[in-house]
Every structure is written in structure tokens, then in C-alpha cells.
Amino acid sequence: MPIPLVLRAALVAGVAATGAAACTPQAAPTNAARAVDVASTPAGPSPAASPPPAARESPSPPPPPAPTPVVERGDGVLSVVPGAGPVSGPGAPTAYVVEVEGGLGVDARAFAREVDRVLTDPRSWGAGGRRAVRRVSGGDVVFRVTLASPTTADGLCAPLRTNGYFSCASGSRAVLNSARWLTGADAYGGGLADYRAYLVNHEVGHVLGRGHEPCPGTGQRAPVMLQQSKGLDGCVANSWPYP
């Protein structure tokens, strides 16, 4: 029996709709959807942030060495510092020894080196090579440079009165008061290193036969044989016989 025309048209339309639905491809997930999925995934714990490096402090400079205290009375024993110093000039050197009293707390070898430095300086009694001097540790010597405590220095300088303060020359010995060596003298007005050079040159000048000299005039350089531990009398401090 023939299918009516209207029914055939309906069947054809239904088949077409079914085929179209079956052939329509599934839409791929969009990037936005994937982003939502990723964002919705629980995140693991974040790594702890590294602390900033601690600031490094510059090391503090070491404190200056404490000054050597003045010992008023040593043990009374004078010991020659061993060894020999440099020769200051040509010709037969004038030999000397350096002695240090025990119990002063002073580095004897450092003291001897300082005496060497002063006496071999061309401004000292070597006069730029016109007289050679050299420290030795024994034998025949022309003079001695002795570092002694104030009490011992007073005894070595007697009958000259040094009052526990001043240095002196006694015979062939230049006696340096350890208190003046360690602290200087206010009347001198210069630095300690300069005063030490003056002290050595002044007392060695006496053992070499030089006497005291006055200030030649206000503002002029003091002669090394001026008693600069007592004052300058208007002169300018000076440590050297041939400055």
C-alpha cells in the first residue's frame, strides 16, 4: 500500500535530523575550561622564602697596646743586651753597649734597636759619617747607654741630684731614666719618639765630652745640649746635634 505523501515527508525530516546530530563533532574543551580545571586543583605548599643574608659587620680594630707602666724601682741588676748593631760610617767605629735594668717590664732588645737607630742616624754624633759608632755586646767600649728605673738612676747619677725624674751622664755611662723614656717630658713639647732621640743624643753628648748650651734666641732651634727636659727657654725643640 503506498505511503501517503505527508507521512513520507515526516519520515524524511526525522532521518535528516538524526543524521545531523550524529555527524556533529563534540566540541573540544576550551582553554578557559582547562584553566578553570587547573586553577581548581589544590596547590601544594609553597617553598619557604630564603631569609635575607645577614649583614656582615666590619671587624673592630684591635685596641692600642697598653702603655708600659713605670716601675719606680727595678731589681738593680744591669744586663748588657746581646748582639751587635749596624756601623754608622767608615773608619774604626766607636764601640758602645746597651744595658737595661731588670724588672722594668721593657723589651730590652727593642730598646737597644731604638738606641741603634738614633746613634746611627746621620743627624746624630756620627755627623753624617764623620764618626762611626757601633753597638757591641762586650769587650772594650767607649761608653754605655743604660736604661734604669728612677730609683736606680738616682743612685747611678749621684752625687748629681736627679730627683727620680732626670737622666744624666756619669763617667762613661749615659743613664736614661725609664720614666722619661716611657712617658717623655712635658717641658719638651714634642712627640715621644722625638724626645727619646733627644734623650739619647743629649746624654751621649755628655759622655763624648759636650757640656750644656743655652738657647741662642727665641724661635730658634734648640741645641741638643740644651736641658730640654727642663724647658726650651724660647727655643724650638730639637733632638739632633746635626739636624
Secondary structure, DSSP 4 states (H G I P E B T S, - for coil): -PPPHHHHHHHHHHHHHHHHHHHSPPPPPPHHHHHHHHHHSPPPPPPPPPPPPPPPPPPPPPPPPPPPPPPSS--S-EEEPPS-----SSSSPEEEEEEEETTS---HHHHHHHHHHHHTSTTSTTGGGTS-EEE-SSSS-SEEEEEE-HHHHHHHHTTS--TTT--EEETTEEEEEHHHHHH--TTT-S-HHHHHHHHHHHHHHHHTT-------STTSBPPTTS-TTT--TTPBP---S--
